[in-house]
Every structure is written in structure tokens, then in C-alpha cells.
Amino acid sequence: HLLTLLRPTIRLMKVSRNFSGFDLLLRSLHVAIPQLPVPLFLLVMICILFGSIMWHVEHIEGEPVSDDNPFGSIPRGMWFSIV
């Protein structure tokens, strides 16, 4: 079961050996990894903030989550802010 999940990743690794641009991408990611936590943290915080704002603005008290009320929970509002 695990092998079927890893098959696309293994294929990508096999194909990527032939492309020099992929090596450049990997080297640049390796250099940038120490700086990535700050932008990722800010992205998560902004997503939570806007999801909460959408939930607060659109929330109707006591109404369950339905197609009429797509912002019935904060995670659904976060999903809407990402998409």
C-alpha cells in the first residue's frame, strides 16, 4: 500500500535526474529553507485571520452549516480564503 502512495514521487525523482533546472530548484530551496518559516507562519496567520473574519461577518447564530451558509465554521471560512 505504501509503495502505491510513493510511486508518483519515485517517478518524479527518476524523471528529474534528466533536467538541470530541477537541480537548480533544489539548490535554491536548500539555500532558502532557513528563511521560509517566517513567511509560512505569516501565511497561516493571515489565513486564520481572514477565515475568522469571514465566519464572523457571515455567521448566522444557531443556523447549521448548509449550502445556504457556507461559512458555518472557521475552517470553512479559511478554505474559502485560500481558494
Secondary structure, 3 states (H helix, E strand, C coil): CHHHHHHHHHHHHHHHCCCHHHHHHHHHHHHHHHHCHHHHHHHHHHHHHHHHHHHHHHCCCCCCCCCCCCCCCHHHHHHHHHC
